[in-house]
Amino acid sequence: MAGQKKDSGKGAGAGPDPSLWQRLEQPAATPRTSLTLERIGTVAVEIADAEGFAAVTMRRLATELGVAPMAAYRHVSGKDDLWALMAERVTAEMRIPDEVTEWREVLRAFGLLTRDMMLRHPWVGQLPTHLFVLTPGRLAIAERQLAALDGLGLDEDSMMVAFRTVSAFAHGAAQSEVALREWTEAAGWSSGEETRLGLAPQMRYLMETGRYPTYGRYGLRATRKDDATWAFETGLDCVLDGIAARFGI
């Protein structure tokens, strides 16, 4: 009959459909399929790890899951849901030990875990919403850090600034490291020494202009050029020192 709607089981004043995370945490009592949101997120991450972010499409995902594309669309509404599931999946790897409670150590652990996660999953930086998408895991990480800062005399705005500053450094530095690694690999250089040899003609010309004496001294005297872990941890400690000094904690 014209104008007749299929009964959805909701009353006339029912609210919107359950969110992605509500459906993930409150699955149907008797699921009719083995296809789950957890499985979709896991397989999407596996594809991205093996072939890069661009390889993750709904059609490719359906093929790997062994289902028709429309079956996947019954679980995720589109790319936004898929990206959120992928972000949640890799965030689950970031576990700060329960015994770590002091604010600086909690935020430092988060920074180190962020780098480790992004090096394992270099495509994370390409997620359009990787810094802002709301997922239970990401909120849990934020909650853990804000709770560590709570009670130190900071207002809520300052607590959030401290958390976001560490997050911005960790994501930015790790993404830069990933980009450098991918660039050198694409050029066929497998080490810092090979990279410097490959860039030697350009660097030699620039240094001979005499315009960059301090950078030239770095090139001649620095001993940690290839120690990415030291550089990241030192930078992270500088950020934490700044937070401590700024807020007197």
N, C-alpha and C positions, 0 to 999 in steps of 0.2 A: 504494500500500500504506500502511496506517495506520502512522503513526510514521516514515515514510520522509522524509528531508530532501533537499531539492535540493542537489546537489553545488555548493559554492561555490568549489571549487578550493583550499581550505585544509585543512591537516592537522588532526587532532583537537585538537592543542594550540595552534592558531594564535591569535594575539593579536587585538585589536580591529581594526576596519576602519581604513584610513589616515585621518589627520586631514584637515581641510579644507585646511590649508597643504601637507601632503605631496601631496595630490592636485593642488594648484595648481602645485607646483614639479616634480612628476613625473607629467605627463599620460601617458595611454595612448599606446603607440607608434603605433597606428593608430586615431585617434579616428574614431568613426562619425558624428559630428554636428558642426556648426559652433558649437553651443551650448557655451560654455566658462564657467568661473568668472569669468574676466576680463571677458567680455562681460556676464554677469549683473551684476557689480558696477558696470560702467560705465553700463549702462542704468538701474539703480536710482538711481545718483547723478544722472543726467540728469532722471529723474522728480522727485526731491526738489528739485533746483535750480529746476525750472520750476513745480512745484505745491505744494511743501512735503512734509515728512516723512510726514504722514498719508496722502498719495496713494500711497505705496509699499506695495503689497500683492502677494502672490504672483500673484493673478489679473491685476492690472494689469501686473505685470512680464511674465507669460506673453504677454499681448496685445501688448505692445511688442516682445517678442522673436519674435513670430510662431510660438509653440509652444503646445501644450496645457499647462495648469497642472501636470499630472503630470510632464511632461518637465522642468520647472524643479525639481520636487521630487526628481528623480533626481540633481540636481547639488548642491542645498542642502537640508539636512534641515528647515529652517524659518527663523523670523525671526532666531534667534541667528546662524546662518551668514550670512544676508543682511546683517545689521547689521555683522558682522565684515568682509565683503567691501566694504561701503560705507566703513567706517573705513579699510581698507587702501587703497582707491582714492584717497581725498582725502589720506591721509598721503603717498602717492607724490609729491604736489606739493611737499612740504616738503624742499627740497634745500639743505643747508648746504654752501657751496663748500669744496672740498678744501683750499684754501689757508688757510682759517680754522682755526686750531689752538689759540690761546690760550683758556684755559677761559672767561674772561668773555665773549669775543666769540662763542664757540660757543653758550653758554647764551643770550646776547642774541639771536643770530640765530634760535635756536629760538623764543624768545618772539615775535619779530616775524613769523616765518613762521606761527606758530600763529594770530596775529591775522589775517593776510592770508587764510589758509585759511578761518577761520570767517566772515569777512566775505563771502567768495565763496560759501560753503556755510552759510548761517545755520541750517540744520536740524541741523547737527552737534551742537549743544548739547542737542538732543532725543533723541539716541541714548541708550537706557537704559544702555549700557555704554561710552560714548564715551571715558571716562577710563581704563578698566581692561581693555578687551578686548585679548587678546593677538593681535597680527598680526606678520608678519615686518617690515613697515615700521615699526611702532611700536617694536618691540624694537631695530631698527637705529638709530632716533633716540635711544633711551635709551642704547644702547651708545656712540654717538658722544659724548654728553655725559659719561657716566661715564668714558670713556677720556680726555677732556680734563681731568677732575678728578683722574685717577689720577696718582700720583707727586708730589702736592703735600703729602703728609703727612697726608691725611685717611683715616680708616678707612672701610670700605665703607658703614656705616650713615650716616655724615656725608655721603658722596658722594651717596647716594640722597636724603637730605633736601634737599640743595642742588638736585638735579635736580627733585624733586617740588615744591619751593617755587616755582621758576620756572614749572613747568607749571601749578600751581594758580593763580598770579597771571594768567598769560597766558590760560588758558581762562576764568577767572572774569571778568576785565576785558573780554575780547572778547565773551563771552556777554551781559554787561550792556550793552555797546554795541549789540549786535544787537537786544536786547530794547527798548532805548530807540528805536532806529531804527524798529522795527516798530510800536511804540506811537504814535509821532508820525505815521507814515504813515497808520495807521488813523484817527487823529484829523483827518487832512487837512492837517497842518502839514508844510511841505516844507523848513523851515530852523529854525535856533535862534531867530531873531528872531520867526518866526511862532509857535513854541512858547511863547516868553515872553509874547507878546501874548495867546495863548489862555489862559494860566495867570494872567494879570495880576490878575483879580478875587480869586482865592484868595490869591495871593501878597501882594497889597496888604493884605488883611485881616490875614493872619498877621504881616506886618512891622509893622503899626500897633499890634499888641498890645505891642510893645516887648520881647518875650521872646527875640528872636533877633538881637541887635545885630551879632554877628560875621558871621552869615550875610547880614544885610542889607548889611554893608560889602562882602562878596564880590559881592553882586548889583550894587552900584553901581560897584565899582572893578575887578573882574576883567576882563582883556582877552583871555583865551584860553578863554572858555566854550564855544566851538564848535570848538575845535582838538582833536579826539579823538586824532589821531596824537601830538601833543605830550603830552597827558595820559597816554596809554599808555606812550610811551617814557620819560617822566619816572618814572612808577611802576615800570616795569621796571628802570630804573637804580637806583632806591631799593632794590629787592629785591636786586639784585646787589651794591650797596654793603653791605647788611646781611650778605649771605653772606661777602663778603670780610672784613668786620670781625669777624664771629663766629668764623670759622675761621682768620683771620690769613693769608689767601692773596692 
